[in-house]
């Protein structure tokens, strides 16, 4: 491992993740990318304006979209611990429409699915999500989706398996 790779590794391992695995380990082959991406990821996962319940919901929608097993394996238990009901998690995994009791969770799910499935967000879904999350929350939601899209693509492109 080069000095730059070791520094990137240590920056990831010393943060809230506590370890370097999966797609983040792949990124170490490009230390500059690893440093920049992990900093964005730290914000998206641990520092955004979205409560963990909603950011984890968005992560699951992205993981299901990409069928990214590693991402799902890591984040499904975190989502449940953050307050997402097991039935909702199961529905998202098979890309079915979950039944939500919280309007903000439904707004996040519907916004993410619309954006992923149609590459656009209809005005009514946008308005509901903006009302539920505010402008900053919507920007952070798109950031979470984008970052976890990168995670998912890394998982799929490099065939990252659970436990790697």
N, C-alpha and C positions, 0 to 999 in steps of 0.2 A: 504494500500500500504506500503510495507516495505521501509526502508531507501534506499536500493539499487534500488528498483523500482522507488522511487521518484527521485533519482539522474538521472536515465536513462530518466525518463519522462521530467525532467527539461532540460537535455542536448538536447533532441529532440526539445522541445518547444521553447527553447531560440535560436535555430539556424534559418537558412533561411526558414525552413518549417513553423515555427511559431505556430504549434499545433501538437498534437499527435492524430492520428486517423487511422482507418483502420488497415492494417497489422502491423503498428508500435505499435499500442495499444495492439495487440495480443502479440507482442514480449515482452512487459513489464512483462509477466508471467515468463520470463527468463531474468532477468536484465542484465546479462553478455552478452547474445546474443544481446539484444536490443542495448546495448552500442556499441558493435563491429559492428553490422550490420548497425546501423544508421551512424556511422562514415564512413563506406564504401559507404553507400548511399549518404552521403553529398558530398563525392568526386565524385562519378559517376554522380550525377545530377548537382552539382554546381562547380566542380573543375577540371573536366577532360579536356584533350586537345581537345575534340570534341566541336564544337560550339553547343549551345542549339538546333538549328534546327536539327542537326544530332543526338544528344543524344535523343531528344524527338521522332524522327523518329524510332530509335531503340527500345525505350520503347513501342511505339505503336505496332511495329511488335511483340514484346514479349507478350504484353497484348492481341493482337488478337490471337496469337498462343494458349495461355492458356484460351482464352475467359474469361478474368478476368475483369468483369464489373466495379468493383471499380477502378481498374488501368486505364481503358479506360475513365471513367467518370472524373477522375482527370487530366489525361494527354492529352486527345484530345484537349481541349481548350488551354492548354499550347503549344502544338505542333503548333496549328494554329497561335497563337500569335508569335511564334518563326519563322514563315514563311513557314510552310507546308500548301500547298493549300488544301482547303476542299475536293476537288475531290480525292486527294491522300489519305487523311485521310479516306474517305468513302471506297475507294478500299481496303486499308489495313484492315479495320474492317471486311470485308467479305473475306479476304485472296485472293483477286484478284490481278493481276499484275498492279500496278499503272503506269501511263505514267509520267515519270520524265523529267523535263527540265534541272535539274542540275545533272551533272555526279557524284558528290560526294554523293548525296542523293540516286541515283540509286545504287551506290556501297555499301552503308550501307544497304539498303533494301535487295539487292541480296545476300550479305554476310550473313546477319542475317537469311534470309529465307533458304538459303542453309544449314547453320549450324543447324538450328532447324528442318528442314524437312528431311535432310539426315544424320545428325550427322557428316558431313564432309563439307569441302569447296573445290570445284574443283579448280585446278590450275589457270584457267583463271579468275575466280571470285576473288580468292585471290590476283592475280597480279593487277587486276583493283582496288580493295579496298586498297591495299598497296600503289599503285601509288597515289590514291586520298587522303589517310589519313596519310600515313607514318607509320613507324613501331610502334611508340608510339600511334598514333591514333587507329591502329588496336588493340593493347593491351587494350587501354581504351574502345574501342567498345565491346570487349569480356567481359571486366569487367562490363560495363553497362548491357549487356545482362544477365550475370550471376547474378548480383544483382537484376535485375527486374524479373529474373526467380524465385529467392527466394521470392520476393514480390508476384508474381503471385501464386506460390505454397501456400504461407500463405493465400492468399485470397481464394483460392479454398479449401484448407484443413479445414480452419476454417469458411468457408462460410461467409466471410466478405461482408456485404452489403453496398451499398452507404449510406452515412450518419452515419456510425458507427465509 
